[in-house]
């Protein structure tokens, strides 16, 4: 890649194997209630899979093997099937990420307008150094993503659920200061 | 109003009238601005008459394919007791396109009203609005709008007193360009991997859950209320000379222009004026080199081809490309075409669902060969190899993702061959480190 960086995110990479972490049930209490409301609303249980995975990720930050098993049981699916779906979609994390997850668009329209410089500045300022790696203080994970659908506002950056437009390399430190 | 720039006097402002006006977001604000009158009027109209009006208006799908909307609605089978669905494609993820995002951000009820009318016309009782996972702000705004619309009786057991149930479900994507392909979207709604389906069956026969389904783009549905209240003749009159392309079109312009943003113009508007007058053209001292006019999946146009081109379905086809979704990526003379084409190919390689060999292998090898060229390691026959690869990726797969990867490669080599050859001849500094 032009910036000489290797994408670790999709492969798990630095995040490693988390199978030894004991699983704490996630589909309990209010999260389970939310899932039951979704099940009542959707035509089939299986069609609740994407929203169910979102619920898990919102409450745990990532989707573990244990969570996959719980979702599978709740929706009458097999864990292998659920894993196949989880790994198809790039926004589901299959390993823990930093407290703040930063997605930077570097697709052509943004690349034309300096997105790769913004990405480099983000990696430097967060201390992540590598794409997909988490900063040593656990605060940030930075990944490069394909088209965020805001090409008129280069560079768009998604920090957790905050969609931030027109991020320049110079603007990076002030932007990051808002995320502790 | 226009957003992020005030509307230009040459724009024809219909859908974008309230862009930048946060007051239009609420139910009350929308009703104050005349909202939901069209739905009332539609409910008093027989579905067949409504479909006839949309056919007559000439409205065509704004998501990329340009299929006549009224014809699509008319393909739904007669109600036979089975459940029927409307799916709104709000998965906007075609590089260069960012118009649906503005519709949802500023005028969520315009979209909901369009959905409600379409659901009435095709007798669908469930509407799925599939919003891409990255659109966090449109998601929040649309969620609030749906809740308000229910509270005011627009949806639910008897929409505005009509007596026939319509429900709306917002469904969040999770990061997959391919889910914008309509049958991949149906699989994604069903809780499956987003693999496109082999057609036929078409969605009207066997759509989501195998049941009759119509899929329309956000901009298409947002245009529907205006046609209902103002009439098909009004919509047909919005055309600069070509009766096959009618209405207004939101054109997203990005890349090397001074005022990137969305501009709403009458079909047939001169592309030259769009880029230079409305969007301000390339930065001072720069000249226009190339435009990808319809989102990244269409052939690249040169500056000469832009000159005199009418921005509508047929006008751009005449110049060898396509209107697509109306997302224009503008490149000035500083753009390295080989690098940009490689960057686009990387997008398609990343987004391939990998079920068809030609696409899975073709996109990956296209990237590798382009990488080799950019690293100064290109071989004399690499351009022929790329063209051969592209040939095998065109018209041979379940969906058109692989065709979309081939389009910029083939048009790029044809129109900017010298730039590729310069890398291969080592007459140009490598843009990438050796692979």
Interface residues (C-beta under 8 A of the other chain):
Chain A: X1 X2 X4 X41 X42 X43 X44 X46 X47 X48 X49 X50 X51 X53 X54 X75 X77 X84 X85 X88 X89 X90 X91 X92 X103 X106 X107 X108 X109 X111 X112 X113 X145 X146 X147 X148 X149 X150 X151 X152 X153 X154 X158 X161 X162 X163
Chain B: X4 X83 X92 X93 X94 X95 X96 X97 X98 X100 X101 X126 X132 X133 X134 X135 X136 X137 X167 X169 X171 X172 X173 X174 X175 X176 X177 X188 X189 X190 X191 X192 X193 X194 X209 X252 X253 X254 X255 X256 X260 X261 X262 X296 X327 X329 X331 X335 X339 X340 X343 X344 X347 X350 X351 X353 X431 X432 X433
